[in-house]
Every structure is written in C-alpha cells, then in structure tokens.
Amino acid sequence: MGKRYQVISADGHNEIPVDRWIHKVPEEKRHAMPQLVKHEDGADKWRIEVDGQRWERSASGNLVADWDYDEFLPAKPRYYREDGSRRPGSGDALQRLQEQDLDGVDAEILFPPVYSPIFFRNQLKDVDPEAHHAFIRGYNDYLADEYCPVAPDRLIGVAMLPETGVDDAIAEMARIKDKGLRAVALATWPNGSMFYEPQDDKFFGAALDLDVKLSPHGTFGGIRPVPPGSASLSRDTLAASGGFGPSYTIGQLIVYGVFDRFPDLKVYFAETQAGWLPHVLNWTDEFYRRWNHYVALDLARMPSEYYRDHCKFSFIVDRMAMILRQYIGIDMLMFGTDFPHSVGSFPHTRDWLEDLFEGVPEDERRKVLVDNVCEFFDLDPNADLTETPQAQPVGVA
C-alpha cells in the first residue's frame, strides 16, 4: 500500500512569476501582463504599463516561507535567490511536491498568487478588459495543462474568474471544468461588483450544474457593512451583523435567499481563521431574533444553521480553533499552511500541528486535516498518492 493522505493543506498559494506561464497568453496581450522588476532597494516588484499608465506593487511578505520572523524586512522578498534558484513557493510542480515532502504535507489546495487581484480588480480590467481575460485564461491554462497534471491528487489548483459579469464568469468556469480543474476563487460577486445582485443566481446554479467548487480566498465582494444609500437598519444591516471575516458575504447569501434557492450550494472560505466563529454564530442568531420583524425578514432557518449547512472555513495557527471546536462544529473546519506566506508554518507544519491539535481525538483531527477537505473537493481519502518524482534538490533551477 502506498502513501495516503494524513495532512492536506486547504490553503496554499501558487506564487509563480508571470514569466513561467506567459506563453499561455496570446502574443498581442503579453505587453499588458505584469512585469517583474528589480528596484534600487533590492525588492522584487510587479509593474503593469497599459495605455501610458503605470502601476506597481511590491512582492511584500509573500515569499518568506523559509525565514525566521526577525528576517522579515521590506526589501528582502524576492522570487529568485542570488544563485538564480527559485525561492520556496515560486517554483514548478516538482519543486512544490518536494516542498510538501519537506513540510510533512501530503497535498495542497492551491490558490492564485496574491498579486492577481491587485492588477485585475483595480487596474487591468478597467483599462483593458481583453487583457484581463487573457491573464486569467493564461494562468488557468498553465494550472490545468502543465502544473496540476504532475500530481493531480496533491496539487489541487483553484482557478481565477473574470470580474466582468456573470456570463463571462460562467463561461470561464465551464472552460476550466472541461480542462480538469475543480474549483474557482471568487473575488467579487459573479456580477463583477462588490454586492449581490439577482443575476448572480445564474452563476450559482451553473456552479452546481457543473459541479465546480466555490473557494474564495478570505471572502468575496465588499467588506463595507452597508451599501451606499441603504437605510440605517435594513436587511443589509442584518447581513453585516457578524462583523468578522467573510460574515458580511455570508450574510448576503442568507438574507437574499441564495442558500434557500440553492440548498446544495456550499462555499469554502479559505484562510479566515476560526476562533471568531462561536461569537458570530451566536450573535447573528441573536441579532436576527431581535430585528427580523422590523425589516420584514422571515428566514427558513436560523442564521447559524445556514453557516453550518453551507460554509466551511480554514485556519492557520489559530490556537482557538480546536479549543472551541464544540461550539463551531468540527465539520466546518479545515487547516491550511498558507505557504509560502509570512503567517504560515513552513517548514515546521508537523510541529505546529502537534501544538494546535494537542488533546484532540484522532477522529476529529483527521476530520479537519483530511476528511473535510476530501469531501468538499471530491478527493479520494483512501487512494494511494502520486509519489514525488526523483530529481534534483529543492531550489535548484
């Protein structure tokens, strides 16, 4: 019998430089793709230049997986070492498998690089929507064609979606499903805005029909408690009553009836932590009880029931998550390393797990580290895993 899942990280990032997959972008749009530039302070930064406009963003704290905390300095994050080798989390599929082995992780749910929303949401989609689409398709094609096939049971890629309307989002979701990817990371609501609109139901129905998993990183849509122009106490106020993590987005899914119209819809919110959940589950119920008649809102179930039936969350080094598990519900929880970001546990994840799961029964530990992830992403928890190919050591270009 081969190796089987013992630890699945439900939150990792593919911090792959654009040059690794730019060949998947049509030549006429490559000029609009982010360029990696070196600044005088030594830091790697991303730059896009379109129609005479320029935007830049530092790599920040997202390439520091093998550093101690006292090494986190603004000028240091880079994609390549001085010898030209690739830093942790920025290499090819083989390097990623080797990094999993080093960290004691058997597989990862891989979210897009963090530079993506910066350029897509705020700049590129507004000045060149075709380049916005080309960028997203290029990255998704690289995942589906070259990266994940090396070990599809260990490298579970989450695709990006365009933010230019429901029909565009559905079309890309169907395309990536046909190419073998199984999940998408919403950043805005499917309509492309920060708030729910009835047309979004078309997308949610399509996701269920296609059996594509909805896996936003953190949350999706707006974070403001009340949209502009709303009354001081309204359904949007109830939606925002949790006040933590993705609670406003979940609140909108509840109060606008999305979960009622799509009872099989489930959403996994990655890297939210979990210690806040007992408070939110209690307070949203209490807030609803007090104010539902005032805003003429009559839900089929209590808000906490919608959370438990439709949502899952992952934590990194949240020591309260498992301590409070009986108040949260063990079925809602997953664990992630956030590799290669600064709040992660690489390369000491197994040591961290002993701390985070101290005193937790083995069946509950396995639920969080394996079974919940397998159930959500349709992975086989009993299958023998793809072995890491024998090759040169980690970090060697």
Buried (B, 14 or more C-beta within 10 A) or exposed (E): EEEEBBBBBBBBBBBBBBEBBBEBBEEEBBEBBBBBEEEEEEBBBBBBEBEEEEBBBBBBBBBBBBBEEEEEEEEBBBBBEEEEBBBBBBBBBBBBBBBBBBBBBBBBBBBBBBBBBBBBBEBBBEBBBBBBBBBBBBBBBBBBEBBBEBBBBBBBBBBBBBBBBBBBBBBBBBBBBEBEBBBBBBBBBBBBBBBBEEEBBBBBBBBBEBEBBBBBBBBBBBEEBBBEEBEEEBBBBBBBBBBBBBBBBBBBBBBBBBBBEBEEBBBBBBBBBBBBBBBBBEBBBBBBEEBBEEBEBEBEEBBBBBBBBBBBBBBBBBEBBBBBBEEBBBEBBBBBBBBBBBEBBBBEBEEBBEEBBEEBEEEBBBBBBBBBBBBBBEBEEEEEBBEBEEEEEBBEE
